[in-house]
Amino acid sequence: MKTIQIGDRLVGDGQPCFIVAEAGVNHNGRLDLAKKLVEIAAVAGADAVKFQKRTIEDILIHEMLERPYTTPTSLGATYGQHRQKLELSNEDYWELLTHCRERGIMFLASAWDMKSADFLEDLGMPAFKVASADLTNLPLLEHIAKKKRPMIVSTGMSTLDEVEEAVNTIRDFHNELILLHCVSTYPCENEEVNLRVIKTLRDTFDVPVGYSGHERGIAIPVAAALCGAVVLEKHFTVDRTMPGPDHAASLELQGLERLVRYIRIIEKSMGSSEKRILESEKPVRDRLAKSIVAKCDIPRGTLITEDMLTVKGPGNGLKPSHLGLLCDRVARIDIKRDTLIPKEALEW
C-alpha cells in the first residue's frame, strides 16, 4: 500500500481520491477571477485548487516571446505578451494562499522553472506539481526534488523511458512521488485517453498513480477513478466561453460539483472485496430465494423420494442444493403438502 502525506491528507492506495481542481491560468491574469476560482473549487468539494507559476523570460527564448500570436484564444499580440497576461504577481499568490485558507481548501501550484519553484517553497507548498512539459527537464526535477517535498509529476507527451529517467532523477533525493497519466492535447479525444496506462505506470514504477484529464466532460475522470487513480486533476473555469487557452476544455461549477459527487459515490460503492450476504439482503433473500418444499403430503415413516419434492419460495428453508441429500431418508414427522421441508430432515 503506497501512500504519501500531502498537507493534512494521506494520498494513495486505500485512501479517498485526492481531487485537484485545476484553475491553471483560467484566471486570465486577474486576481478577482483567481479568487472566484478558489471559491468554486471549495463549493464543489475539491480537496485542492491548483494554479500555475511561471517566470516567462526563463522558459522561452526571445524569438518565441516575440512571435505573433493571433489565435482566437490569444490575450496578446505576441506569444510573450499572451503568456505574460496569464501570470499573477507574487503578491497575488500570497493573497490567494490566504483566500484558500479562509475557504478551507488546499492551495497548490505547478512550478515551471527554478525561480517559480523557489517562490512556491517560500509560499509553503505542501507538494510540488510538475507539468508534462517539464517531465524531461531533469535539471528542474532535480532542483525541486532537493527540496524534499512530495512531488506530483504529469507524464503527458512522453515515452516510458523518459518517465523512467524522471523517476530515477527524483529518487536520487526522495521517494515521495506520485505520477499522473496525462494526454497533452487540448481537448483530448476520448479514443486517445488510454486509461490502461494508469496500471502500466503503477506496475512499472511502484508508485501511486493518478490522472490529469484534458478531455471534455466528466465520464473519463470518473472511469479513471475506477481504474485506480489516487489523484484526479481536472481543469475548471468560471465560464467556458472566456478567451484563453484552457477554458473550452474546462468544467464550470455544476460540472465540477458533479465530478466530485460521482467520485465520492464510486468510492463508497467499491466497498469490500469479500463476497458475503449483507444484512440488508437477508430479508430479501428470505422473500425471493427458493427452498425445498413437499409436493404432496408425506406421512411420518415414509421413505422420501425425489418425486415428492419441489422447489418454491420463500428462501428461509433448506436450499435446493440439498435436494439430493433428502432422497431415501425416512420422514420422522408428518409433512403437509406445499410446506417447507424442515431443516432437521437432513439428520433423519
C-alpha positions as CSV (number, residue, x, y, z in Angstrom):
1,M,0.0,0.0,0.0
2,K,1.7,3.2,-1.2
3,T,0.6,6.4,0.5
4,I,2.1,9.9,0.6
5,Q,1.3,12.7,3.1
6,I,0.3,16.0,1.4
7,G,-0.6,18.6,3.9
8,D,-3.3,17.1,6.1
9,R,-4.2,14.5,3.6
10,L,-2.9,11.0,3.1
11,V,-2.9,10.3,-0.6
12,G,-2.5,6.9,-2.3
13,D,-3.8,3.3,-2.2
14,G,-6.8,2.7,0.0
15,Q,-7.4,6.5,0.5
16,P,-10.1,8.7,-0.9
17,C,-9.2,10.0,-4.3
18,F,-7.4,13.4,-4.0
19,I,-9.3,15.7,-6.3
20,V,-7.4,18.7,-7.6
21,A,-9.4,21.4,-9.2
22,E,-7.0,22.7,-11.9
23,A,-7.5,26.5,-12.1
24,G,-4.3,26.7,-14.1
25,V,-4.3,30.0,-15.9
26,N,-8.1,30.3,-16.2
27,H,-7.9,33.5,-14.1
28,N,-6.6,35.3,-17.2
29,G,-4.2,37.2,-15.0
30,R,-6.9,38.7,-12.8
31,L,-6.8,38.2,-9.0
32,D,-10.5,38.6,-8.7
33,L,-11.1,35.8,-11.1
34,A,-8.5,33.7,-9.4
35,K,-10.3,34.2,-6.1
36,K,-13.6,33.2,-7.7
37,L,-12.0,30.0,-8.9
38,V,-10.9,29.2,-5.4
39,E,-14.5,29.7,-4.2
40,I,-15.9,27.5,-7.0
41,A,-13.4,24.7,-6.1
42,A,-14.2,24.9,-2.4
43,V,-18.0,24.9,-3.0
44,A,-17.6,21.9,-5.4
45,G,-15.8,19.9,-2.6
46,A,-12.4,19.6,-4.3
47,D,-9.5,18.7,-2.0
48,A,-7.2,21.3,-3.5
49,V,-7.2,24.1,-6.1
50,K,-4.1,24.4,-8.3
51,F,-2.6,27.3,-10.2
52,Q,0.5,27.6,-12.5
53,K,3.6,29.7,-11.7
54,R,6.0,30.7,-14.5
55,T,8.9,33.1,-14.9
56,I,8.1,33.8,-18.6
57,E,11.6,35.0,-19.6
58,D,13.2,31.9,-18.1
59,I,11.1,29.4,-20.0
60,L,11.0,30.8,-23.6
61,I,13.7,32.2,-25.9
62,H,13.4,35.7,-27.3
63,E,12.2,34.5,-30.7
64,M,9.3,32.6,-29.1
65,L,8.4,35.6,-27.0
66,E,8.2,37.9,-30.0
67,R,6.4,35.5,-32.3
68,P,3.0,36.9,-33.4
69,Y,0.1,35.1,-31.7
70,T,-3.3,35.7,-33.2
71,T,-5.3,32.6,-32.3
72,P,-8.9,33.0,-31.1
73,T,-7.8,32.3,-27.5
74,S,-4.9,34.8,-27.6
75,L,-4.6,37.5,-24.9
76,G,-1.8,39.4,-26.6
77,A,-0.3,40.4,-30.0
78,T,2.8,38.2,-29.4
79,Y,3.2,34.8,-27.6
80,G,5.2,36.5,-24.9
81,Q,2.5,39.1,-24.3
82,H,-0.1,36.3,-24.2
83,R,1.8,34.3,-21.7
84,Q,2.6,37.3,-19.5
85,K,-1.0,38.3,-19.5
86,L,-1.8,34.9,-17.9
87,E,0.5,35.4,-14.9
88,L,-0.3,36.6,-11.4
89,S,2.1,38.6,-9.3
90,N,3.9,37.2,-6.3
91,E,1.7,39.4,-4.1
92,D,-1.3,37.9,-5.8
93,Y,-0.2,34.4,-4.8
94,W,0.2,35.3,-1.1
95,E,-3.3,36.8,-1.2
96,L,-4.6,33.6,-2.9
97,L,-3.0,31.5,-0.2
98,T,-4.8,33.4,2.4
99,H,-8.0,33.1,0.5
100,C,-7.6,29.3,0.2
101,R,-7.1,29.0,4.0
102,E,-10.2,31.1,4.6
103,R,-12.2,28.8,2.3
104,G,-10.8,25.6,3.8
105,I,-9.2,24.3,0.6
106,M,-5.5,23.3,0.0
107,F,-3.5,25.6,-2.3
108,L,-1.2,24.1,-4.9
109,A,0.7,25.4,-8.0
110,S,2.8,24.0,-10.8
111,A,6.4,25.2,-10.9
112,W,7.5,25.8,-14.5
113,D,11.0,27.0,-13.7
114,M,13.5,27.1,-10.8
115,K,12.7,30.7,-9.7
116,S,9.0,29.7,-9.5
117,A,9.8,26.6,-7.5
118,D,11.8,28.7,-5.0
119,F,9.0,31.1,-4.7
120,L,6.4,28.3,-4.2
121,E,8.7,26.8,-1.5
122,D,8.7,30.2,0.3
123,L,4.9,30.2,-0.1
124,G,4.8,26.9,1.8
125,M,3.5,24.5,-0.8
126,P,2.8,21.1,0.8
127,A,3.7,19.4,-2.5
128,F,5.2,20.4,-5.9
129,K,3.4,19.8,-9.1
130,V,5.4,19.4,-12.3
131,A,3.7,19.7,-15.6
132,S,4.1,17.3,-18.5
133,A,6.1,20.0,-20.4
134,D,8.9,19.6,-17.8
135,L,8.9,15.8,-17.4
136,T,12.2,15.7,-19.5
137,N,13.5,18.8,-17.8
138,L,15.8,16.8,-15.5
139,P,17.6,19.9,-14.0
140,L,14.2,21.3,-12.9
141,L,13.2,18.0,-11.4
142,E,16.4,17.7,-9.5
143,H,16.1,21.3,-8.3
144,I,12.6,20.6,-6.9
145,A,13.5,17.1,-5.6
146,K,16.2,18.6,-3.5
147,K,13.5,20.5,-1.5
148,K,12.4,17.1,-0.2
149,R,8.7,17.7,-0.5
150,P,6.2,15.4,-2.2
151,M,6.1,15.7,-6.0
152,I,3.2,15.1,-8.4
153,V,4.5,14.7,-11.9
154,S,2.4,14.6,-15.1
155,T,3.6,12.3,-17.8
156,G,1.9,13.6,-21.0
157,M,3.7,13.6,-24.4
158,S,6.5,11.3,-23.1
159,T,7.8,7.8,-23.5
160,L,8.1,5.2,-20.7
161,D,11.9,5.5,-20.9
162,E,11.6,9.3,-20.4
163,V,9.3,8.7,-17.4
164,E,11.9,6.3,-16.0
165,E,14.6,9.0,-16.3
166,A,12.4,11.4,-14.4
167,V,11.6,8.9,-11.7
168,N,15.2,8.0,-11.2
169,T,16.2,11.6,-11.0
170,I,13.7,12.3,-8.3
171,R,14.5,9.1,-6.4
172,D,18.1,10.2,-6.0
173,F,16.7,12.6,-3.4
174,H,13.4,11.1,-2.1
175,N,10.7,8.7,-2.9
176,E,7.6,10.9,-2.2
177,L,6.4,10.7,-5.8
178,I,3.0,10.5,-7.5
179,L,2.8,10.1,-11.3
180,L,-0.2,11.3,-13.3
181,H,-1.2,9.7,-16.5
182,C,-2.0,12.5,-18.9
183,V,-2.6,13.1,-22.6
184,S,-1.3,16.6,-23.6
185,T,-3.8,17.6,-26.2
186,Y,-6.5,20.3,-25.5
187,P,-9.1,19.0,-25.6
188,C,-8.1,15.3,-25.7
189,E,-10.2,13.0,-27.8
190,N,-11.7,10.0,-25.9
191,E,-10.1,7.4,-28.0
192,E,-6.6,8.8,-27.2
193,V,-7.0,8.7,-23.4
194,N,-5.7,5.1,-22.9
195,L,-6.6,4.8,-19.2
196,R,-4.8,1.4,-19.1
197,V,-1.6,3.4,-18.8
198,I,-2.5,4.1,-15.2
199,K,-1.8,0.4,-14.4
200,T,1.3,0.4,-16.6
201,L,2.8,3.3,-14.6
202,R,1.8,1.8,-11.3
203,D,3.3,-1.7,-12.1
204,T,6.4,-0.3,-13.7
205,F,7.5,2.3,-11.1
206,D,5.7,1.0,-8.0
207,V,4.4,4.5,-7.1
208,P,0.9,5.9,-6.6
209,V,-0.6,6.9,-9.9
210,G,-3.3,9.4,-10.7
211,Y,-4.9,11.0,-13.8
212,S,-4.8,14.6,-15.2
213,G,-7.5,15.0,-17.8
214,H,-7.9,17.4,-20.7
215,E,-11.0,15.7,-22.2
216,R,-14.5,17.2,-22.4
217,G,-17.0,16.2,-19.7
218,I,-16.7,14.0,-16.6
219,A,-17.1,10.4,-17.8
220,I,-13.4,9.7,-18.3
221,P,-12.2,11.2,-15.0
222,V,-14.8,9.0,-13.2
223,A,-13.6,6.0,-15.2
224,A,-10.0,6.9,-14.2
225,A,-11.0,6.7,-10.5
226,L,-12.4,3.2,-11.2
227,C,-9.0,2.3,-12.8
228,G,-7.3,3.1,-9.5
229,A,-6.3,6.8,-10.0
230,V,-5.4,8.1,-6.5
231,V,-5.2,11.7,-7.7
232,L,-7.6,13.3,-10.1
233,E,-6.8,16.6,-11.7
234,K,-9.3,18.4,-13.9
235,H,-9.4,21.9,-15.4
236,F,-12.3,24.2,-14.4
237,T,-13.3,27.7,-15.1
238,V,-15.8,30.5,-14.3
239,D,-17.0,30.5,-17.9
240,R,-16.0,28.2,-20.7
241,T,-16.6,30.9,-23.4
242,M,-13.9,33.2,-22.0
243,P,-10.8,33.9,-24.1
244,G,-7.7,32.0,-23.0
245,P,-6.1,28.6,-23.8
246,D,-7.8,26.2,-21.4
247,H,-11.4,27.5,-20.9
248,A,-13.0,25.4,-23.6
249,A,-11.8,22.1,-22.2
250,S,-12.7,23.0,-18.6
251,L,-15.6,22.3,-16.3
252,E,-17.8,25.0,-14.8
253,L,-19.1,24.9,-11.3
254,Q,-22.0,22.5,-11.9
255,G,-19.7,20.0,-13.8
256,L,-17.0,20.2,-11.1
257,E,-19.7,19.5,-8.4
258,R,-21.0,16.5,-10.3
259,L,-17.5,15.2,-10.8
260,V,-16.7,15.4,-7.1
261,R,-20.0,13.9,-6.2
262,Y,-19.7,10.9,-8.6
263,I,-16.2,10.1,-7.4
264,R,-17.3,10.1,-3.8
265,I,-20.2,7.8,-4.7
266,I,-17.9,5.4,-6.6
267,E,-15.5,5.3,-3.6
268,K,-18.4,4.2,-1.3
269,S,-19.6,1.7,-3.8
270,M,-16.2,0.0,-4.1
271,G,-16.5,-1.3,-0.5
272,S,-15.1,-4.6,0.5
273,S,-13.7,-7.4,-1.7
274,E,-15.3,-10.0,0.5
275,K,-18.3,-11.7,-1.1
276,R,-21.0,-12.3,1.5
277,I,-24.7,-11.9,2.2
278,L,-25.3,-8.4,3.6
279,E,-27.6,-7.8,6.5
280,S,-29.7,-5.7,4.2
281,E,-30.1,-8.6,1.8
282,K,-31.2,-11.2,4.3
283,P,-34.9,-10.2,4.3
284,V,-34.9,-10.0,0.5
285,R,-33.3,-13.4,0.3
286,D,-35.9,-14.9,2.6
287,R,-38.7,-13.5,0.5
288,L,-37.3,-14.2,-3.0
289,A,-34.9,-17.1,-2.9
290,K,-36.1,-20.8,-3.1
291,S,-36.3,-23.7,-0.6
292,I,-37.2,-27.4,-0.8
293,V,-41.0,-27.9,-0.4
294,A,-43.2,-31.0,-0.1
295,K,-45.0,-31.6,-3.4
296,C,-47.5,-33.9,-1.6
297,D,-48.4,-35.0,1.9
298,I,-45.6,-37.0,3.3
299,P,-46.8,-39.1,6.3
300,R,-44.4,-40.0,9.2
301,G,-42.4,-43.2,8.3
302,T,-42.5,-42.6,4.6
303,L,-39.3,-43.1,2.6
304,I,-38.8,-39.8,0.8
305,T,-38.2,-39.9,-2.9
306,E,-37.4,-37.1,-5.4
307,D,-40.9,-37.0,-6.9
308,M,-42.3,-36.0,-3.5
309,L,-40.2,-32.8,-3.5
310,T,-40.2,-29.5,-5.4
311,V,-38.6,-26.0,-5.1
312,K,-40.5,-22.9,-4.2
313,G,-40.2,-19.7,-2.2
314,P,-39.6,-18.4,0.5
315,G,-35.9,-18.8,0.8
316,N,-35.5,-19.5,4.6
317,G,-35.8,-23.3,4.4
318,L,-33.4,-25.9,3.0
319,K,-31.5,-24.8,0.0
320,P,-32.4,-26.5,-3.3
321,S,-28.8,-27.8,-3.5
322,H,-29.7,-30.2,-0.6
323,L,-32.5,-31.9,-2.6
324,G,-30.5,-35.0,-3.4
325,L,-29.5,-35.4,0.2
326,L,-33.1,-35.8,1.3
327,C,-33.9,-38.8,-1.0
328,D,-34.1,-42.2,0.7
329,R,-34.5,-40.6,4.2
330,V,-37.5,-41.6,6.3
331,A,-39.8,-38.9,7.5
332,R,-39.9,-38.7,11.3
333,I,-42.8,-36.3,11.3
334,D,-45.9,-35.7,9.1
335,I,-45.1,-33.1,6.4
336,K,-48.1,-31.4,4.8
337,R,-48.2,-30.7,1.1
338,D,-46.9,-27.3,-0.1
339,T,-44.9,-26.6,3.1
340,L,-41.2,-26.2,3.7
341,I,-39.2,-29.4,4.4
342,P,-37.9,-28.9,7.9
343,K,-34.1,-28.3,8.2
344,E,-33.7,-31.2,10.6
345,A,-34.8,-33.6,7.8
346,L,-31.1,-33.7,6.8
347,E,-30.4,-35.5,10.0
348,W,-33.1,-38.2,9.5
